[in-house]
């Protein structure tokens, strides 16, 4: 049972972590500073 719960949590956490990393990399690639106080629109990176 513990393995199933851990697997489910990893299936949720890994895509979220991947999205955060990809968003951070795209912001660095575009040359934008990481400022959270402004309200910018994030592009939609969907597959």
N, CA, C and O atoms as a printed pandas DataFrame, in Angstrom:
     atom_number atom_name residue_name chain_id  residue_number  x_coord  y_coord  z_coord
0              1         N          UNK        A               1    0.820   -1.195    0.000
1              2        CA          UNK        A               1    0.000    0.000    0.000
2              3         C          UNK        A               1    0.868    1.265    0.000
3              4         O          UNK        A               1    0.566    2.236   -0.694
4              5         N          UNK        A               2    1.936    1.239    0.778
5              6        CA          UNK        A               2    2.841    2.388    0.843
6              7         C          UNK        A               2    3.484    2.653   -0.504
7              8         O          UNK        A               2    3.684    3.806   -0.886
8              9         N          UNK        A               3    3.810    1.580   -1.232
9             10        CA          UNK        A               3    4.420    1.750   -2.551
10            11         C          UNK        A               3    3.455    2.405   -3.533
11            12         O          UNK        A               3    3.867    3.225   -4.353
12            13         N          UNK        A               4    2.181    2.051   -3.456
13            14        CA          UNK        A               4    1.186    2.641   -4.351
14            15         C          UNK        A               4    0.986    4.122   -4.061
15            16         O          UNK        A               4    0.826    4.922   -4.984
16            17         N          UNK        A               5    0.995    4.490   -2.787
17            18        CA          UNK        A               5    0.846    5.896   -2.413
18            19         C          UNK        A               5    2.068    6.688   -2.861
19            20         O          UNK        A               5    1.936    7.791   -3.390
20            21         N          UNK        A               6    3.246    6.133   -2.652
21            22        CA          UNK        A               6    4.473    6.803   -3.076
22            23         C          UNK        A               6    4.510    6.969   -4.595
23            24         O          UNK        A               6    4.906    8.019   -5.100
24            25         N          UNK        A               7    4.097    5.934   -5.316
25            26        CA          UNK        A               7    4.061    6.006   -6.773
26            27         C          UNK        A               7    3.088    7.086   -7.242
27            28         O          UNK        A               7    3.386    7.831   -8.175
28            29         N          UNK        A               8    1.930    7.168   -6.598
29            30        CA          UNK        A               8    0.936    8.182   -6.957
30            31         C          UNK        A               8    1.475    9.587   -6.692
31            32         O          UNK        A               8    1.302   10.479   -7.522
32            33         N          UNK        A               9    2.115    9.789   -5.561
33            34        CA          UNK        A               9    2.687   11.095   -5.240
34            35         C          UNK        A               9    3.786   11.486   -6.230
35            36         O          UNK        A               9    3.887   12.647   -6.627
36            37         N          UNK        A              10    4.599   10.519   -6.620
37            38        CA          UNK        A              10    5.646   10.805   -7.606
38            39         C          UNK        A              10    5.052   11.138   -8.968
39            40         O          UNK        A              10    5.582   11.987   -9.686
40            41         N          UNK        A              11    3.954   10.476   -9.329
41            42        CA          UNK        A              11    3.299   10.765  -10.611
42            43         C          UNK        A              11    2.715   12.172  -10.629
43            44         O          UNK        A              11    2.544   12.756  -11.699
44            45         N          UNK        A              12    2.412   12.712   -9.475
45            46        CA          UNK        A              12    1.899   14.080   -9.393
46            47         C          UNK        A              12    3.054   15.076   -9.270
47            48         O          UNK        A              12    3.041   16.120   -9.922
48            49         N          UNK        A              13    4.036   14.768   -8.453
49            50        CA          UNK        A              13    5.113   15.717   -8.154
50            51         C          UNK        A              13    6.111   15.882   -9.299
51            52         O          UNK        A              13    6.583   16.992   -9.546
52            53         N          UNK        A              14    6.435   14.814   -9.990
53            54        CA          UNK        A              14    7.449   14.917  -11.040
54            55         C          UNK        A              14    7.024   15.816  -12.200
55            56         O          UNK        A              14    7.840   16.628  -12.637
56            57         N          UNK        A              15    5.801   15.724  -12.726
57            58        CA          UNK        A              15    5.422   16.674  -13.792
58            59         C          UNK        A              15    5.382   18.122  -13.318
59            60         O          UNK        A              15    5.719   19.029  -14.080
60            61         N          UNK        A              16    4.975   18.352  -12.073
61            62        CA          UNK        A              16    4.965   19.719  -11.539
62            63         C          UNK        A              16    6.394   20.241  -11.452
63            64         O          UNK        A              16    6.670   21.370  -11.857
64            65         N          UNK        A              17    7.289   19.436  -10.934
65            66        CA          UNK        A              17    8.696   19.830  -10.839
66            67         C          UNK        A              17    9.283   20.074  -12.228
67            68         O          UNK        A              17   10.032   21.031  -12.425
68            69         N          UNK        A              18    8.947   19.215  -13.187
69            70        CA          UNK        A              18    9.434   19.373  -14.556
70            71         C          UNK        A              18    8.932   20.690  -15.150
71            72         O          UNK        A              18    9.693   21.394  -15.815
72            73         N          UNK        A              19    7.675   21.028  -14.923
73            74        CA          UNK        A              19    7.116   22.281  -15.426
74            75         C          UNK        A              19    7.805   23.497  -14.846
75            76         O          UNK        A              19    8.054   24.469  -15.559
76            77         N          UNK        A              20    8.113   23.455  -13.568
77            78        CA          UNK        A              20    8.813   24.576  -12.927
78            79         C          UNK        A              20   10.211   24.740  -13.521
79            80         O          UNK        A              20   10.636   25.859  -13.810
80            81         N          UNK        A              21   10.916   23.641  -13.703
81            82        CA          UNK        A              21   12.272   23.693  -14.266
82            83         C          UNK        A              21   12.243   24.218  -15.706
83            84         O          UNK        A              21   13.061   25.059  -16.076
84            85         N          UNK        A              22   11.302   23.721  -16.515
85            86        CA          UNK        A              22   11.227   24.152  -17.911
86            87         C          UNK        A              22   10.864   25.638  -17.988
87            88         O          UNK        A              22   11.424   26.365  -18.808
88            89         N          UNK        A              23    9.943   26.091  -17.151
89            90        CA          UNK        A              23    9.575   27.505  -17.123
90            91         C          UNK        A              23   10.776   28.364  -16.738
91            92         O          UNK        A              23   11.005   29.413  -17.340
92            93         N          UNK        A              24   11.525   27.939  -15.765
93            94        CA          UNK        A              24   12.719   28.669  -15.334
94            95         C          UNK        A              24   13.758   28.719  -16.458
95            96         O          UNK        A              24   14.368   29.762  -16.695
96            97         N          UNK        A              25   13.960   27.584  -17.154
97            98        CA          UNK        A              25   14.931   27.550  -18.241
98            99         C          UNK        A              25   14.504   28.443  -19.404
99           100         O          UNK        A              25   15.340   29.133  -19.988
100          101         N          UNK        A              26   13.210   28.440  -19.751
101          102        CA          UNK        A              26   12.745   29.296  -20.835
102          103         C          UNK        A              26   12.884   30.770  -20.465
103          104         O          UNK        A              26   13.219   31.589  -21.321
104          105         N          UNK        A              27   12.635   31.115  -19.216
105          106        CA          UNK        A              27   12.824   32.507  -18.796
106          107         C          UNK        A              27   14.289   32.908  -18.881
107          108         O          UNK        A              27   14.595   34.031  -19.282
108          109         N          UNK        A              28   15.193   32.020  -18.515
109          110        CA          UNK        A              28   16.622   32.316  -18.632
110          111         C          UNK        A              28   17.014   32.440  -20.093
111          112         O          UNK        A              28   17.792   33.323  -20.452
112          113         N          UNK        A              29   16.487   31.569  -20.936
113          114        CA          UNK        A              29   16.826   31.556  -22.351
114          115         C          UNK        A              29   16.357   32.834  -23.040
115          116         O          UNK        A              29   17.046   33.363  -23.913
116          117         N          UNK        A              30   15.181   33.331  -22.646
117          118        CA          UNK        A              30   14.673   34.567  -23.227
118          119         C          UNK        A              30   15.350   35.791  -22.632
119          120         O          UNK        A              30   15.164   36.895  -23.142
120          121         N          UNK        A              31   16.125   35.631  -21.575
121          122        CA          UNK        A              31   16.872   36.726  -20.994
122          123         C          UNK        A              31   16.064   37.576  -20.040
123          124         O          UNK        A              31   16.437   38.717  -19.770
124          125         N          UNK        A              32   14.968   37.050  -19.522
125          126        CA          UNK        A              32   14.166   37.812  -18.577
126          127         C          UNK        A              32   14.639   37.530  -17.160
127          128         O          UNK        A              32   14.891   36.379  -16.803
128          129         N          UNK        A              33   14.759   38.560  -16.364
129          130        CA          UNK        A              33   15.121   38.339  -14.955
130          131         C          UNK        A              33   13.963   37.688  -14.207
131          132         O          UNK        A              33   12.803   37.817  -14.600
132          133         N          UNK        A              34   14.287   37.000  -13.146
133          134        CA          UNK        A              34   13.270   36.309  -12.341
134          135         C          UNK        A              34   12.721   37.267  -11.293
135          136         O          UNK        A              34   13.158   37.251  -10.142
136          137         N          UNK        A              35   11.764   38.101  -11.691
137          138        CA          UNK        A              35   11.111   39.013  -10.760
138          139         C          UNK        A              35    9.659   38.604  -10.631
139          140         O          UNK        A              35    8.932   38.556  -11.623
140          141         N          UNK        A              36    9.243   38.314   -9.436
141          142        CA          UNK        A              36    7.887   37.835   -9.208
142          143         C          UNK        A              36    6.910   38.962   -8.923
143          144         O          UNK        A              36    5.708   38.715   -8.833
144          145         N          UNK        A              37    7.386   40.189   -8.778
145          146        CA          UNK        A              37    6.478   41.267   -8.399
146          147         C          UNK        A              37    5.682   41.805   -9.584
147          148         O          UNK        A              37    4.623   42.402   -9.391
148          149         N          UNK        A              38    6.172   41.604  -10.798
149          150        CA          UNK        A              38    5.397   42.074  -11.940
150          151         C          UNK        A              38    4.428   40.970  -12.403
151          152         O          UNK        A              38    4.634   39.789  -12.126
152          153         N          UNK        A              39    3.389   41.377  -13.101
153          154        CA          UNK        A              39    2.389   40.422  -13.536
154          155         C          UNK        A              39    2.548   40.181  -15.029
155          156         O          UNK        A              39    1.928   40.864  -15.845
156          157         N          UNK        A              40    3.371   39.221  -15.380
157          158        CA          UNK        A              40    3.561   38.903  -16.783
158          159         C          UNK        A              40    2.759   37.640  -17.124
159          160         O          UNK        A              40    2.412   36.852  -16.244
160          161         N          UNK        A              41    2.483   37.473  -18.377
161          162        CA          UNK        A              41    1.712   36.334  -18.840
162          163         C          UNK        A              41    2.687   35.267  -19.286
163          164         O          UNK        A              41    3.568   35.522  -20.107
164          165         N          UNK        A              42    2.524   34.051  -18.737
165          166        CA          UNK        A              42    3.400   32.954  -19.098
166          167         C          UNK        A              42    2.863   32.250  -20.336
167          168         O          UNK        A              42    1.657   32.034  -20.455
168          169         N          UNK        A              43    3.753   31.891  -21.260
169          170        CA          UNK        A              43    3.291   31.123  -22.417
170          171         C          UNK        A              43    2.821   29.733  -21.985
171          172         O          UNK        A              43    3.250   29.209  -20.958
172          173         N          UNK        A              44    1.952   29.160  -22.772
173          174        CA          UNK        A              44    1.363   27.871  -22.458
174          175         C          UNK        A              44    2.207   26.774  -23.097
175          176         O          UNK        A              44    2.191   26.626  -24.319
176          177         N          UNK        A              45    2.945   26.000  -22.299
177          178        CA          UNK        A              45    3.791   24.921  -22.796
178          179         C          UNK        A              45    3.045   23.604  -22.629
179          180         O          UNK        A              45    3.296   22.860  -21.682
180          181         N          UNK        A              46    2.141   23.321  -23.536
181          182        CA          UNK        A              46    1.386   22.072  -23.458
182          183         C          UNK        A              46    1.816   21.138  -24.576
183          184         O          UNK        A              46    2.219   21.563  -25.659
184          185         N          UNK        A              47    1.717   19.879  -24.281
185          186        CA          UNK        A              47    2.029   18.860  -25.297
186          187         C          UNK        A              47    0.719   18.335  -25.832
187          188         O          UNK        A              47    0.713   17.464  -26.702
